[in-house]
């Protein structure tokens, strides 16, 4: 998603790659509570080599993220990267305004599909791994069985792009229903982990389980992206039958959106065979 060179895609890149920081903060928060309240389960006691190493690693991740944000701000301040790409072939203000709304679909689409895929893969590995080791697969809720399939079902999100280009109300309806189902699935899956795997209350999981906190934070970010997806798609749908679909089908693609193969085959010449 990074090759399009827009500020919005740069921000989406931060959301997608925030997982290590979320996981690190969750571990520090829950381990601090565990070491204070349940010392026998403390894994990273303060002052140990493991704790110091974890602090250094998390600090490094935060510094890298802050440095990336500074680079992104520099690109925006120097106008090296725009917020969105301007198409030079159309000067109509109404088309340009509608197209600016449509271009918001791309960073939202990329961030949404990557975050929910990350949550689904991490959840599947952890839940099914614990379920097999603990022999409690039969006790898992329906949501836990559906989540592995979610990686394939996520392709419905492409309708937020194709639905606008084709001005299809049917595809937009699929998008809205799919987003609502995704939000419910994220909630049920997160709660399932706490009740079925840990057999604890949600309050207990918040305080002592790093995995639960990680699932919850990623779920919250995904809910925000799902809401943004619905709101911006409604804005796009409001522009149906105004000429935007025709414009999007025939407007040439900007060079920044084209993926080029940087490894080009070199043609041999007669000089290569001269000894």
Secondary structure, DSSP 8 states (H G I E B T S, - for coil): -GGG-BHHHHHHHHHHTTHHHHHHHHHHHHHHHHHHH-GGG-SS-TTSHHHHHHHHHHHHHHHHHHHHHHHHHHHHHTTSSBSS---TT---HHHHHHHHHHHHHHHHHHHHHHHHHHHHHHHHHHHHHHHHHHT-GGGS-HHHHHHHHHHHHGGGGGHHHHHHHTT-HHHHHHHHHHHHHHHHHHHHHHHHIIIIIS---HHHHHHH-HHHHHHHHHHHHHHHHHHHHHHHHHHHHTTTTTTHHHHHHHS---GGG----S-------GGGG--
